[in-house]
């Protein structure tokens, strides 16, 4: 029996959600999406995770998280979806670390 990594399955599901959406969102949808995406550092602190733990949950490198927090780069669409899920259920991050 194959053991599946829950993080890989979650990210795959999120990618499918993103890919099935309309290609051209309206201006109001874009504004709503930007407004509802939590700031990475605030979300990380809210969930009680260290940078390395947050990076592992997000499936990215520590340097990526630090770059997001310094606002040098923006998280990918998939990462933003995962951050929305973490914002809705902060304990999800701890569950993914186990």
C-alpha positions as YAML, in Angstrom:
chain: A
units: angstrom
residues:
- id: 1
  name: UNK
  ca: [0.00, 0.00, 0.00]
- id: 2
  name: UNK
  ca: [1.40, 3.35, -1.02]
- id: 3
  name: UNK
  ca: [1.65, 6.03, 1.67]
- id: 4
  name: UNK
  ca: [0.83, 9.45, 0.28]
- id: 5
  name: UNK
  ca: [2.32, 12.65, 1.65]
- id: 6
  name: UNK
  ca: [-0.64, 14.80, 2.81]
- id: 7
  name: UNK
  ca: [1.20, 18.00, 1.87]
- id: 8
  name: UNK
  ca: [1.69, 16.81, -1.72]
- id: 9
  name: UNK
  ca: [-1.98, 15.87, -1.94]
- id: 10
  name: UNK
  ca: [-3.08, 19.21, -0.50]
- id: 11
  name: UNK
  ca: [-0.92, 21.24, -2.87]
- id: 12
  name: UNK
  ca: [-2.05, 19.13, -5.81]
- id: 13
  name: UNK
  ca: [-5.69, 19.74, -4.89]
- id: 14
  name: UNK
  ca: [-5.06, 23.46, -4.52]
- id: 15
  name: UNK
  ca: [-3.34, 23.60, -7.90]
- id: 16
  name: UNK
  ca: [-6.34, 21.90, -9.49]
- id: 17
  name: UNK
  ca: [-8.66, 24.43, -7.88]
- id: 18
  name: UNK
  ca: [-6.56, 27.28, -9.25]
- id: 19
  name: UNK
  ca: [-6.37, 25.73, -12.72]
- id: 20
  name: UNK
  ca: [-10.12, 25.19, -12.98]
- id: 21
  name: UNK
  ca: [-11.00, 28.80, -12.22]
- id: 22
  name: UNK
  ca: [-11.78, 31.21, -15.03]
- id: 23
  name: UNK
  ca: [-8.68, 32.43, -16.81]
- id: 24
  name: UNK
  ca: [-9.66, 36.11, -16.57]
- id: 25
  name: UNK
  ca: [-10.93, 37.11, -13.12]
- id: 26
  name: UNK
  ca: [-12.71, 40.43, -12.83]
- id: 27
  name: UNK
  ca: [-11.06, 43.46, -11.28]
- id: 28
  name: UNK
  ca: [-13.25, 43.09, -8.18]
- id: 29
  name: UNK
  ca: [-12.23, 39.43, -7.81]
- id: 30
  name: UNK
  ca: [-8.56, 40.38, -7.98]
- id: 31
  name: UNK
  ca: [-9.03, 43.11, -5.36]
- id: 32
  name: UNK
  ca: [-10.90, 40.68, -3.10]
- id: 33
  name: UNK
  ca: [-8.23, 38.01, -3.50]
- id: 34
  name: UNK
  ca: [-5.45, 40.44, -2.62]
- id: 35
  name: UNK
  ca: [-7.35, 41.80, 0.35]
- id: 36
  name: UNK
  ca: [-8.16, 38.39, 1.80]
- id: 37
  name: UNK
  ca: [-4.66, 36.88, 1.54]
- id: 38
  name: UNK
  ca: [-3.05, 37.10, 4.97]
- id: 39
  name: UNK
  ca: [0.40, 38.58, 5.39]
- id: 40
  name: UNK
  ca: [2.85, 35.67, 5.68]
- id: 41
  name: UNK
  ca: [4.55, 36.92, 8.84]
- id: 42
  name: UNK
  ca: [1.27, 37.68, 10.60]
- id: 43
  name: UNK
  ca: [-0.10, 34.27, 9.63]
- id: 44
  name: UNK
  ca: [3.07, 32.49, 10.74]
- id: 45
  name: UNK
  ca: [3.00, 34.25, 14.10]
- id: 46
  name: UNK
  ca: [-0.73, 33.61, 14.49]
- id: 47
  name: UNK
  ca: [-0.16, 29.88, 13.99]
- id: 48
  name: UNK
  ca: [2.78, 29.90, 16.42]
- id: 49
  name: UNK
  ca: [5.25, 28.52, 13.88]
- id: 50
  name: UNK
  ca: [8.91, 29.31, 13.48]
- id: 51
  name: UNK
  ca: [10.15, 30.29, 10.00]
- id: 52
  name: UNK
  ca: [11.49, 26.80, 9.28]
- id: 53
  name: UNK
  ca: [8.23, 25.15, 10.37]
- id: 54
  name: UNK
  ca: [6.14, 27.54, 8.28]
- id: 55
  name: UNK
  ca: [8.39, 26.88, 5.27]
- id: 56
  name: UNK
  ca: [7.96, 23.13, 5.69]
- id: 57
  name: UNK
  ca: [4.15, 23.43, 5.94]
- id: 58
  name: UNK
  ca: [4.09, 25.71, 2.89]
- id: 59
  name: UNK
  ca: [6.41, 23.39, 0.93]
- id: 60
  name: UNK
  ca: [8.96, 26.10, 0.23]
- id: 61
  name: UNK
  ca: [12.44, 27.08, 1.41]
- id: 62
  name: UNK
  ca: [13.15, 29.20, 4.47]
- id: 63
  name: UNK
  ca: [14.58, 31.86, 2.17]
- id: 64
  name: UNK
  ca: [11.27, 32.02, 0.28]
- id: 65
  name: UNK
  ca: [9.36, 32.66, 3.51]
- id: 66
  name: UNK
  ca: [11.86, 35.33, 4.54]
- id: 67
  name: UNK
  ca: [11.52, 36.93, 1.11]
- id: 68
  name: UNK
  ca: [7.72, 36.96, 1.45]
- id: 69
  name: UNK
  ca: [7.94, 38.48, 4.91]
- id: 70
  name: UNK
  ca: [10.33, 41.18, 3.70]
- id: 71
  name: UNK
  ca: [7.92, 41.80, 0.78]
- id: 72
  name: UNK
  ca: [10.66, 41.21, -1.80]
- id: 73
  name: UNK
  ca: [8.54, 38.54, -3.49]
- id: 74
  name: UNK
  ca: [4.92, 37.37, -3.39]
- id: 75
  name: UNK
  ca: [3.79, 33.83, -2.64]
- id: 76
  name: UNK
  ca: [2.55, 31.80, -5.58]
- id: 77
  name: UNK
  ca: [-1.17, 31.37, -6.16]
- id: 78
  name: UNK
  ca: [-0.99, 27.90, -4.63]
- id: 79
  name: UNK
  ca: [0.84, 29.21, -1.56]
- id: 80
  name: UNK
  ca: [-1.73, 31.98, -1.17]
- id: 81
  name: UNK
  ca: [-4.54, 29.38, -1.26]
- id: 82
  name: UNK
  ca: [-2.77, 27.34, 1.40]
- id: 83
  name: UNK
  ca: [-2.28, 30.47, 3.51]
- id: 84
  name: UNK
  ca: [-6.02, 31.14, 3.29]
- id: 85
  name: UNK
  ca: [-6.66, 27.60, 4.53]
- id: 86
  name: UNK
  ca: [-4.21, 28.12, 7.40]
- id: 87
  name: UNK
  ca: [-5.87, 31.40, 8.27]
- id: 88
  name: UNK
  ca: [-9.26, 29.70, 8.41]
- id: 89
  name: UNK
  ca: [-7.88, 26.82, 10.50]
- id: 90
  name: UNK
  ca: [-4.62, 27.78, 12.29]
- id: 91
  name: UNK
  ca: [-4.30, 24.28, 13.78]
- id: 92
  name: UNK
  ca: [-3.98, 22.78, 10.31]
- id: 93
  name: UNK
  ca: [-0.33, 23.84, 10.21]
- id: 94
  name: UNK
  ca: [0.49, 21.93, 13.38]
- id: 95
  name: UNK
  ca: [-1.32, 18.89, 12.02]
- id: 96
  name: UNK
  ca: [0.75, 19.02, 8.83]
- id: 97
  name: UNK
  ca: [3.96, 19.18, 10.87]
- id: 98
  name: UNK
  ca: [3.15, 15.95, 12.69]
...
